[in-house]
Amino acid sequence: MFIGGEWTEPDRGHHEVVNPATEQVVGLAPEASAEQVRAAASAARDAFATWSRTAPEERARVLSRAASIMRRDAAEHTELARAETGATTATARGMQVAVAVARFERYAKGALEPVESGLPPQINEAGPMGRAGVMGALAVRRPVGVVTCITSYNNPWANPAGKVAPALAMGNTVVVKPAPQDPLSVYAMAAALEEAGVPPGVVNVVSGTDVSVGEAAVASPDVDMVSFTGSTAVGERIGEVCGRHMKRQLMELGGKGAAIVLDDADLDAAVAGIGTTFSFYSGQICTAPTRVIAQRGVYERLLEKLAVYAGYLKVGDPAEQGTVVGPVISAAHRDRIEAYVEDGRKEGARVVVGGERPAFSKGFYVAPTLLADCTPGMRVVREEIFGPVVVVVPFDADSPEEAEETAITLADDSDYGLIDYVWSGDVARAFRVARRLRAGGVGVNTIGRNMEAPFGGFKKSGVGRDVGSYALHAYSELQSLVWPG
């Protein structure tokens, strides 16, 4: 592990990290004790006083050097990410390692963004608080302190980079607790930061499969903030601890993205967007448009096009050229996805494509699966499956106005509200619908993202916003400075 600037042997030995495609051991990951996690938090606390006062230019140089080192070793990092996660080579290279590099570069610039905002002067009348006068004021962003970053298994490069880089840019110190399924990439990131000259204690990485590791990383009295990406259930438990101790939170939790397809939509564009659920990370992504709400006039054609799309996708070894759909992260997760599909069958959903385990002797593969004739109350419609499964709910409407109202009602009938999508040939109509959806983000005729736009969820999809300058705000506290003019 990496604690206080030293590579440290774990108290509890190691656990095997398994390649989801081959079921072979990729490497051994450290098993920290709770005492070692608390030691990491203590090291971060000790380092905070100096790092928080380091010149922004120096913080920027460290982050920029780290990005350069990660880019230099990108081929090696890509192989490791592919082996740990089962992502295809293209995804590991372009969406994991390359995005991590880009985020460190972005927050090297972010370290130089102004932290002070002047406020309009206020004229105060004489009174019990003093003489009449003009009061000036500044709103200043200050670092929160020690941030525990608990990262997700679906992207062990981009996800921790999106936490660590802006936190460091703002002058915080961090304790990173990576997902137990693929922590080795995060240790490689720590090695890059060490080579880049990050001072001892500013970045600490501890790992383990036991819940006590995460609990200690959250509950340590040296920790001021928790940034978590993962399931809503775990996020709720973390939130309880943070609430008791008034720790700041940034939570990016589950999603069940509604994809509204109105009868005037470009179906090819909608299918290209929705179809990414089958392929991108094998559906293991919270922003995926997994819950399609299709107007009856386009319903059957949409199903037909989605089935054709899924049929073109090559499922197999992510290391092989041409593979689009690799395995999911573990055998347990594969079994969970298959159980959801079977539940859908029992509840009356029609399996259009998929639904059967691909015939591979090794690996945790799930076939791209399309479930039709779904209804709003089905578990497959209401709960996050986190796999290559798309569910389609048809709806009827007698007028364009009724179609919009019905689609919005169905989309918002969810505990989640991370990212929704709207497809319509009438852009004004699509924006009208988008503005009424209870979601942190809405894609209008696209699944694309603007990486300066705030990212986060409504309802049980999270608390707070990050990405772009919003991440710098998330990892800072506001302080007011007031003086007589």
C-alpha positions in Angstrom: 0.0 0.0 0.0 1.0 3.6 -0.3 0.9 5.4 3.1 2.7 8.6 4.1 4.9 8.4 1.0 6.1 4.8 1.7 5.2 1.6 0.0 3.9 -0.5 3.0 3.3 -4.2 3.4 -0.3 -4.9 4.3 -1.1 -6.3 7.8 -3.6 -8.9 6.4 -1.8 -10.3 3.4 -3.1 -10.1 -0.1 -6.1 -11.2 -2.2 -6.1 -12.3 -5.8 -7.3 -10.0 -8.6 -8.9 -12.1 -11.3 -9.1 -11.4 -15.0 -12.9 -11.5 -15.8 -12.2 -12.8 -19.3 -9.8 -15.6 -18.5 -10.4 -16.2 -14.8 -6.6 -16.2 -14.4 -4.9 -14.2 -11.6 -3.7 -10.8 -12.7 -1.9 -10.0 -9.5 -2.2 -9.7 -5.7 -3.7 -6.7 -4.0 -3.0 -5.6 -0.4 -5.4 -6.3 2.4 -5.2 -3.4 4.8 -6.1 -3.5 8.5 -8.3 -0.9 9.9 -5.3 0.4 11.8 -3.4 1.0 8.6 -6.3 2.8 7.1 -6.4 5.1 10.1 -2.6 5.6 9.7 -3.2 6.6 6.1 -5.8 9.2 7.2 -3.4 10.4 9.9 -0.6 10.8 7.3 -3.0 12.8 5.1 -3.9 15.0 8.0 -0.3 15.7 8.8 0.4 16.6 5.1 -2.6 18.8 4.7 -1.2 21.9 6.5 1.7 22.1 4.1 0.0 21.0 0.9 -3.0 23.3 1.4 -0.6 26.3 1.5 1.5 25.2 -1.5 1.4 27.6 -4.3 -1.2 26.7 -6.9 1.5 26.8 -9.6 3.3 24.0 -7.7 0.2 21.9 -7.4 -0.4 22.4 -11.1 3.2 21.2 -11.9 2.7 18.0 -9.9 -0.6 17.2 -11.6 0.8 18.0 -15.0 3.9 15.8 -14.4 1.7 13.0 -13.2 -0.3 13.2 -16.4 2.8 13.1 -18.5 4.1 10.0 -16.7 0.7 8.2 -17.1 0.8 9.0 -20.8 4.3 7.7 -21.1 3.3 4.4 -19.6 -0.1 4.3 -21.3 0.4 1.0 -23.1 1.3 -0.8 -19.9 -1.6 0.8 -18.0 -4.0 -0.2 -20.8 -3.0 -3.8 -20.5 -3.4 -3.7 -16.8 -6.8 -2.0 -17.0 -8.0 -4.5 -19.6 -6.8 -7.5 -17.5 -8.4 -6.2 -14.2 -11.8 -5.0 -15.6 -12.4 -7.1 -18.7 -12.8 -3.9 -20.8 -11.9 -4.1 -24.5 -8.6 -2.8 -25.5 -10.2 0.2 -27.1 -12.2 1.0 -24.0 -9.2 0.5 -21.6 -7.0 2.7 -23.8 -9.5 5.4 -24.8 -12.0 5.6 -22.0 -10.0 4.6 -19.0 -6.3 5.5 -19.2 -6.7 8.4 -21.7 -9.5 9.9 -19.7 -7.5 9.7 -16.5 -4.6 11.5 -18.2 -7.0 14.2 -19.5 -8.5 14.7 -16.1 -5.1 15.3 -14.5 -4.3 17.8 -17.2 -7.6 19.5 -16.8 -7.1 19.9 -13.0 -3.5 21.0 -13.5 -5.1 24.0 -15.1 -7.9 24.0 -12.5 -5.3 24.5 -9.7 -4.8 28.0 -11.3 -8.4 29.0 -11.5 -9.3 32.0 -9.3 -10.7 31.0 -5.8 -11.9 34.5 -4.9 -15.1 36.2 -6.0 -15.8 39.8 -5.2 -19.2 40.6 -3.9 -21.1 43.9 -4.3 -20.4 46.3 -1.4 -23.2 46.8 1.1 -24.1 50.1 2.8 -25.0 49.6 6.4 -26.9 52.1 8.5 -25.7 53.0 12.0 -27.1 50.7 14.6 -26.3 48.3 17.5 -23.7 46.6 15.3 -21.7 49.8 14.8 -21.4 53.0 12.9 -22.7 53.5 9.3 -20.4 52.3 6.7 -19.7 50.4 3.5 -18.8 46.8 3.9 -16.8 45.0 1.3 -16.8 41.2 0.9 -15.1 38.3 -0.8 -16.3 34.7 -1.2 -13.2 32.5 -1.1 -13.0 28.8 -1.8 -10.8 26.9 0.7 -9.8 23.2 0.7 -12.0 20.9 2.7 -9.1 19.0 4.3 -8.6 15.2 4.1 -10.8 13.5 1.5 -11.5 9.8 1.4 -12.0 8.7 -2.2 -13.8 5.4 -2.6 -13.8 4.4 -6.3 -15.9 2.1 -8.5 -14.8 -1.0 -10.3 -16.1 -0.1 -13.7 -13.3 2.4 -14.4 -10.3 2.2 -12.2 -8.5 5.0 -14.0 -11.0 7.7 -15.0 -13.1 7.4 -11.8 -10.2 7.9 -9.3 -8.6 10.5 -11.5 -11.9 12.5 -11.4 -11.7 12.5 -7.6 -8.0 12.7 -6.8 -7.0 15.4 -9.4 -9.5 18.1 -8.5 -9.1 17.3 -4.7 -5.4 17.8 -5.0 -5.8 20.9 -7.2 -7.8 22.6 -4.5 -5.2 21.8 -1.8 -6.8 18.8 -0.2 -5.0 15.5 0.7 -6.5 12.2 -0.1 -7.0 8.6 1.1 -8.0 6.4 -1.9 -9.8 3.2 -1.3 -10.2 1.4 -4.7 -12.7 -1.2 -5.5 -11.4 -4.7 -4.5 -12.1 -6.2 -7.9 -9.5 -4.0 -9.7 -7.3 -2.0 -7.4 -3.9 -2.5 -9.1 -4.5 0.4 -11.6 -5.0 2.8 -8.7 -1.7 1.7 -7.3 -0.1 2.4 -10.7 -1.7 5.9 -10.5 -0.2 6.4 -7.1 3.2 5.4 -8.4 2.9 8.0 -11.2 2.0 10.7 -8.6 5.0 9.6 -6.5 7.3 9.9 -9.5 5.7 13.3 -10.2 6.9 14.6 -6.8 3.7 14.6 -4.8 4.9 15.2 -1.1 4.6 12.3 1.4 1.1 11.9 2.8 -0.7 14.0 0.2 -1.8 10.8 -1.6 -2.4 7.5 0.2 -3.9 4.3 -1.2 -5.2 1.4 0.9 -7.2 -1.5 -0.3 -9.0 -4.6 0.9 -12.0 -6.9 0.5 -13.2 -6.6 4.1 -15.8 -4.0 4.9 -13.7 -2.8 7.8 -11.4 -1.1 5.3 -14.0 1.1 3.8 -15.6 1.7 7.2 -12.3 2.9 8.7 -11.7 5.1 5.6 -15.1 6.8 6.2 -15.2 7.0 10.0 -11.7 8.1 10.7 -11.8 11.4 12.7 -9.0 12.7 10.4 -11.3 12.5 7.4 -13.3 15.7 6.6 -15.0 14.5 3.4 -16.0 11.4 1.6 -16.3 11.1 -2.2 -17.9 7.9 -3.2 -18.9 6.3 -6.5 -21.0 3.1 -6.2 -24.3 1.6 -5.3 -27.1 3.6 -3.6 -27.3 1.1 -0.8 -23.6 1.6 0.2 -23.9 5.3 -0.4 -26.8 5.5 2.1 -24.7 3.7 4.7 -21.8 6.1 4.1 -24.2 9.0 4.3 -25.3 7.9 7.8 -21.7 8.0 9.1 -21.0 11.3 7.4 -24.2 12.8 8.9 -23.3 11.8 12.4 -19.9 13.5 12.1 -20.9 16.4 9.8 -18.4 15.2 7.1 -18.9 16.7 3.7 -20.1 14.3 1.0 -19.9 13.8 -2.8 -22.0 10.8 -3.8 -22.3 9.5 -7.4 -24.7 6.6 -7.0 -27.0 4.3 -9.0 -28.9 5.1 -12.2 -31.7 3.7 -14.3 -31.5 6.1 -17.2 -34.8 6.7 -19.0 -34.5 6.9 -22.8 -37.6 8.5 -24.1 -38.2 7.8 -27.8 -41.1 9.8 -29.2 -42.8 8.9 -32.4 -41.0 11.6 -34.4 -37.6 10.5 -33.3 -34.7 9.5 -35.6 -34.8 5.8 -34.8 -31.3 5.1 -36.1 -29.8 7.8 -33.8 -31.8 6.5 -30.9 -30.7 2.9 -31.5 -27.1 4.0 -31.8 -27.3 5.7 -28.4 -29.4 3.1 -26.5 -27.3 0.3 -28.0 -24.2 1.4 -26.2 -25.8 -0.2 -23.1 -25.1 -3.6 -24.7 -21.4 -2.8 -25.4 -19.9 0.1 -23.4 -18.3 -1.5 -20.3 -20.8 -4.4 -21.0 -23.5 -2.2 -19.5 -21.6 -1.7 -16.3 -22.1 2.1 -16.3 -24.6 4.1 -14.3 -25.2 6.6 -17.1 -26.4 4.0 -19.6 -29.9 4.5 -21.2 -31.1 1.1 -19.9 -34.8 1.9 -19.5 -36.4 2.8 -22.9 -39.8 4.5 -22.9 -41.1 4.2 -26.5 -44.2 5.6 -28.0 -46.4 2.9 -29.6 -46.0 4.3 -33.1 -42.3 3.5 -33.2 -42.2 0.7 -30.6 -42.0 -2.4 -32.9 -39.6 -0.7 -35.4 -37.4 0.3 -32.5 -37.3 -3.2 -31.1 -36.4 -4.6 -34.5 -33.5 -2.1 -35.0 -32.2 -2.7 -31.4 -32.3 -6.5 -32.0 -30.3 -6.1 -35.3 -27.8 -3.8 -33.5 -27.2 -6.3 -30.7 -26.8 -9.1 -33.3 -23.8 -7.3 -34.9 -21.9 -7.0 -31.6 -19.0 -9.4 -31.2 -18.9 -10.9 -27.7 -15.7 -12.4 -26.6 -12.1 -11.9 -25.4 -11.5 -8.2 -24.9 -7.9 -8.6 -26.0 -9.0 -9.7 -29.5 -9.4 -7.2 -32.3 -13.1 -6.6 -33.1 -14.5 -7.6 -29.8 -17.2 -5.1 -28.7 -18.7 -6.8 -25.6 -16.4 -8.3 -23.0 -17.2 -10.0 -19.7 -18.7 -8.4 -16.6 -16.6 -8.0 -13.6 -17.2 -11.3 -11.7 -19.1 -14.6 -11.6 -21.3 -13.3 -8.8 -22.2 -10.2 -10.9 -22.9 -12.4 -14.0 -25.2 -14.5 -11.9 -27.0 -11.4 -10.5 -27.7 -10.1 -14.1 -28.9 -13.5 -15.2 -31.3 -13.6 -12.2 -32.7 -10.2 -13.2 -33.4 -11.5 -16.8 -35.1 -14.6 -15.4 -37.2 -12.4 -13.1 -38.2 -10.3 -16.1 -39.3 -13.4 -18.0 -41.4 -14.5 -15.0 -43.0 -11.0 -14.7 -44.1 -11.2 -18.4 -41.2 -9.5 -20.3 -40.5 -10.9 -23.7 -36.8 -11.7 -24.4 -36.2 -10.4 -27.9 -32.4 -11.2 -28.0 -30.0 -12.6 -25.5 -31.1 -14.1 -22.3 -28.7 -17.1 -22.6 -25.2 -17.4 -21.3 -22.6 -17.2 -24.2 -20.8 -20.5 -24.8 -17.3 -19.7 -23.5 -15.4 -22.2 -21.3 -13.9 -19.3 -19.3 -14.9 -15.8 -18.4 -17.9 -14.1 -16.9 -19.9 -13.3 -20.1 -23.4 -12.0 -20.4 -25.1 -11.8 -23.9 -26.5 -8.4 -24.8 -30.2 -8.8 -23.8 -33.3 -6.9 -25.0 -36.5 -7.2 -22.9 -39.7 -6.0 -24.5 -43.3 -5.6 -23.4 -42.2 -4.4 -20.0 -44.4 -2.5 -17.5 -43.4 0.1 -15.0 -43.8 -2.1 -11.9 -41.4 -4.8 -13.0 -38.1 -5.2 -11.1 -36.1 -5.1 -14.3 -37.6 -1.7 -15.0 -37.3 -0.3 -11.5 -33.9 -1.6 -10.3 -30.4 -1.0 -11.6 -29.1 -4.2 -13.3 -25.7 -2.9 -14.2 -25.2 -5.1 -17.2 -25.8 -5.3 -21.0 -29.6 -5.4 -20.5 -32.1 -3.0 -22.1 -35.7 -3.0 -21.0 -38.4 -1.3 -23.2 -41.7 0.1 -21.9 -44.2 1.0 -24.6 -46.8 3.7 -24.1 -49.9 5.0 -26.0 -51.0 8.6 -26.5 -53.8 10.2 -28.5 -52.0 13.5 -29.0 -48.5 15.0 -29.0 -49.2 16.7 -25.7 -50.4 13.5 -24.1 -47.3 11.7 -25.4 -45.1 14.2 -23.6 -47.0 14.1 -20.4 -47.0 10.3 -20.3 -43.3 9.9 -21.2 -42.3 12.4 -18.5 -44.5 10.6 -15.9 -43.0 7.2 -16.8 -39.4 8.5 -16.9 -39.8 10.1 -13.4 -41.4 7.0 -11.9 -38.1 5.9 -10.5 -36.0 6.1 -7.4 -33.1 7.3 -9.6 -32.4 10.5 -11.4 -28.9 10.5 -12.8 -29.0 10.9 -16.6 -32.1 10.6 -18.8 -32.3 10.9 -22.6 -34.9 12.3 -25.1 -35.1 11.5 -28.8 -37.4 13.6 -30.9 -37.2 15.1 -34.4 -38.5 18.3 -33.0 -35.6 19.8 -31.0 -37.8 22.4 -29.3 -40.1 19.5 -28.2 -37.1 17.5 -26.9 -35.9 20.4 -24.9 -39.3 21.0 -23.5 -39.5 17.4 -22.2 -35.9 17.5 -21.0 -36.4 20.5 -18.8 -39.2 18.8 -16.9 -37.3 15.5 -16.2 -36.1 15.0 -12.6 -32.6 14.0 -13.5 -29.2 15.6 -13.0 -28.5 15.5 -16.7 -30.5 15.0 -19.9 -29.1 14.1 -23.3 -31.1 15.6 -26.1 -30.8 13.4 -29.2 -27.4 12.2 -27.9 -25.7 10.1 -25.3 -22.6 12.4 -25.5 -21.3 14.4 -22.6 -19.8 17.9 -22.2 -17.0 17.3 -19.8 -17.3 20.8 -18.3 -21.0 20.4 -17.5 -22.0 19.5 -13.9 -22.4 15.8 -13.3 -24.5 14.2 -10.5 -27.9 13.0 -9.7 -31.3 13.8 -8.3 -33.1 11.6 -5.8 -31.2 8.4 -4.9 -28.7 8.9 -7.7 -26.4 11.0 -5.5 -25.5 14.2 -3.7 -23.4 17.0 -5.1 -21.9 17.7 -8.5 -18.5 17.3 -10.1 -16.7 17.5 -13.5 -15.1 20.6 -14.8 -14.9 23.5 -12.4 -17.8 22.1 -10.5 -15.4 19.4 -9.1 -13.2 22.1 -7.8 -16.2 23.6 -6.0 -17.2 20.1 -4.7 -13.8 19.7 -3.0 -13.8 23.1 -1.4 -15.5 25.1 1.4 -16.7 28.7 1.0 -15.3 31.3 3.3 -16.5 34.9 3.5 -14.1 37.7 4.1 -15.7 41.0 5.1 -14.1 44.4 5.8 -15.1 48.0 6.3 -14.7 50.2 3.1 
